[in-house]
Amino acid sequence: MLAKVPKHAQDQVKKDFLALWNGIDDDAGEAAVLEAEKRVKAFSAKRKTLYPAAVACLEDDLGHLTTYLQFPKEHWARIRHSNFISGGPSARPVGA
């Protein structure tokens, strides 16, 4: 999403994007997803005219971005901050 925002605005947009997911106090499941969707809606309304491609990217991927909220809360940080693509078989030492 940040690639669709001008460089001069990326720091602030990134900060605000990360704030969407931090501090969700609702229980895991539908309530947490609804809270995230509410935050994304406010974020999108604020930036849609300035960065329409970035907002479209966020809205298109919203279902994927909120999947981790369906899992137990104690797992959120691990799921959200995992990069399973780069941690694939090529990351293992040879002969392990």
C-alpha positions as CSV (number, residue, x, y, z in Angstrom):
1,M,0.0,0.0,0.0
2,L,2.8,2.4,0.9
3,A,4.2,2.1,-2.7
4,K,1.0,3.9,-3.8
5,V,1.7,6.9,-1.5
6,P,4.1,9.7,-2.4
7,K,7.4,9.4,-0.5
8,H,6.9,12.6,1.4
9,A,3.7,11.2,3.0
10,Q,4.7,7.6,3.5
11,D,5.9,8.0,7.1
12,Q,2.6,9.5,8.4
13,V,0.5,7.1,6.3
14,K,2.5,4.1,7.7
15,K,2.1,5.4,11.2
16,D,-1.7,5.7,10.8
17,F,-1.9,2.4,9.0
18,L,-0.2,0.6,11.8
19,A,-2.5,2.3,14.3
20,L,-5.4,0.6,12.6
21,W,-4.4,-2.7,14.0
22,N,-2.9,-1.7,17.4
23,G,-5.0,-1.5,20.5
24,I,-8.0,-3.5,19.4
25,D,-9.6,-4.4,22.7
26,D,-12.5,-6.4,21.4
27,D,-12.5,-10.2,21.9
28,A,-11.2,-12.3,19.0
29,G,-13.7,-12.9,16.2
30,E,-16.4,-10.8,14.7
31,A,-16.3,-7.9,17.2
32,A,-12.5,-7.4,16.5
33,V,-13.1,-7.6,12.8
34,L,-15.9,-5.0,13.0
35,E,-13.7,-2.7,15.0
36,A,-10.9,-3.0,12.4
37,E,-13.3,-2.4,9.6
38,K,-14.6,0.7,11.4
39,R,-11.0,2.0,11.7
40,V,-10.3,1.3,8.1
41,K,-13.4,3.1,7.0
42,A,-12.3,6.2,8.9
43,F,-8.7,5.9,7.5
44,S,-10.1,5.5,3.9
45,A,-12.5,8.5,4.2
46,K,-9.6,10.7,5.3
47,R,-7.2,9.6,2.5
48,K,-9.4,8.5,-0.5
49,T,-9.1,11.7,-2.4
50,L,-5.3,12.1,-1.8
51,Y,-4.3,8.5,-2.4
52,P,-7.1,6.6,-4.1
53,A,-4.8,3.7,-5.3
54,A,-3.5,3.1,-1.7
55,V,-7.0,3.2,-0.3
56,A,-8.3,0.8,-3.0
57,C,-5.4,-1.6,-2.2
58,L,-6.3,-1.5,1.5
59,E,-10.0,-2.0,0.9
60,D,-9.4,-4.8,-1.6
61,D,-7.2,-6.7,0.9
62,L,-9.2,-6.0,4.0
63,G,-10.5,-9.6,4.4
64,H,-6.9,-10.9,4.3
65,L,-5.7,-8.2,6.7
66,T,-8.3,-9.0,9.3
67,T,-8.0,-12.8,9.2
68,Y,-5.7,-12.9,12.2
69,L,-8.4,-11.3,14.3
70,Q,-10.4,-14.5,14.1
71,F,-7.7,-16.4,16.1
72,P,-7.3,-16.2,19.9
73,K,-6.0,-12.9,21.0
74,E,-2.8,-14.3,22.5
75,H,-1.7,-15.4,18.9
76,W,-2.4,-12.1,17.2
77,A,1.1,-10.6,17.3
78,R,2.7,-13.8,16.1
79,I,0.3,-14.3,13.2
80,R,0.3,-10.7,12.2
81,H,4.0,-10.3,12.2
82,S,4.9,-13.5,10.5
83,N,6.3,-13.6,7.0
84,F,5.6,-17.1,5.9
85,I,6.8,-16.5,2.4
86,S,10.4,-15.6,3.3
87,G,10.5,-18.3,6.0
88,G,10.0,-21.1,3.5
89,P,12.2,-24.0,2.6
90,S,14.9,-21.8,1.1
91,A,15.5,-20.2,4.5
92,R,16.6,-23.5,6.0
93,P,20.3,-24.4,6.2
94,V,21.4,-27.0,3.8
95,G,21.5,-30.5,5.4
96,A,19.2,-29.5,8.3
